[in-house]
Amino acid sequence: MEEFQFSTYTPLEEIVLRLAMAAAFGLVLGLDRELRRKPAGLRTHMLVSVSAATTTLVTLELFEALLAMGHRETDPLRVVQGLAQAIGFICAGVIFVTRGDVKGVTTAANIWMCGAIGIAAGAGQYWIGIVALAFAVLILTVLYFVERWLPGSDG
């Protein structure tokens, strides 16, 4: 009887690091929504980020496996395109209109960002994920206070 073996082109430690970074990125962005008691919080943001990273990792693994079998016409970027569409679908679900007032757009944009940084983490593009996270945190925190300070704002 053959022994089942786990084999990946990416070392296990690297896989764990990429998924952990995606989870951490999602946690940081979800914290803003959680603290403001918005519809999608920590778990949603973390799951979106980790699922995007997982899909990206699986895509890269499949790409390497197909290359090893001699299939040169593969295009892993198609999966990123599909991921973007799927995350957009999730985002659309948190936007709603009540009495002419649009709600949930910032939460949707935040979920979209979680997907993007999850893709970066899954692809091993750590600096892109870190810098994007820093920008997102600055936008969410600093501009929140700027908007509250502006005359005529709802804040």
Residue pairs with C-beta under 8 A, 6 or more apart in sequence:
8 15
8 61
9 60
9 61
9 64
9 65
10 18
10 57
10 60
10 61
10 124
14 124
15 57
18 53
18 57
18 121
18 122
18 124
19 50
19 53
19 54
19 57
19 121
19 122
21 53
21 121
21 126
21 129
22 49
22 50
22 52
22 53
22 54
22 117
22 118
22 121
22 122
22 129
23 46
23 49
23 50
25 49
25 114
25 117
25 118
25 121
25 129
25 133
26 42
26 45
26 46
26 47
26 48
26 49
26 50
26 114
26 117
26 118
27 42
27 45
27 46
28 133
28 137
29 45
29 49
29 110
29 113
29 114
29 117
29 133
29 136
29 137
29 140
30 40
30 41
30 42
30 43
30 44
30 45
30 46
30 110
30 114
31 42
32 110
32 137
32 140
32 141
33 39
33 40
33 41
33 42
33 44
33 45
33 107
33 110
34 41
34 42
38 104
38 106
38 107
39 94
39 104
39 107
40 94
40 107
40 110
40 111
44 111
45 110
45 111
45 114
46 114
48 87
48 90
48 111
48 114
48 115
48 118
49 114
49 115
49 117
49 118
49 121
50 118
51 118
52 83
52 87
52 114
52 115
52 116
52 117
52 118
52 119
52 122
53 118
53 119
53 121
53 122
54 122
55 79
55 83
55 119
55 122
56 79
56 80
56 83
56 118
56 119
56 121
56 122
56 123
57 122
59 76
59 79
59 80
60 76
60 122
60 123
62 74
62 76
63 74
63 76
66 74
67 74
80 119
83 115
83 119
84 115
87 111
87 112
87 115
88 112
90 111
91 108
91 109
91 111
91 112
92 108
94 104
94 107
94 108
94 111
95 102
95 103
95 104
95 105
95 108
96 102
96 103
96 104
97 103
106 140
110 136
110 140
113 132
113 136
116 132
117 128
117 129
117 132
117 133
117 136
120 126
120 128
120 129
120 132
121 129
144 155
147 153
147 155
148 155
149 155
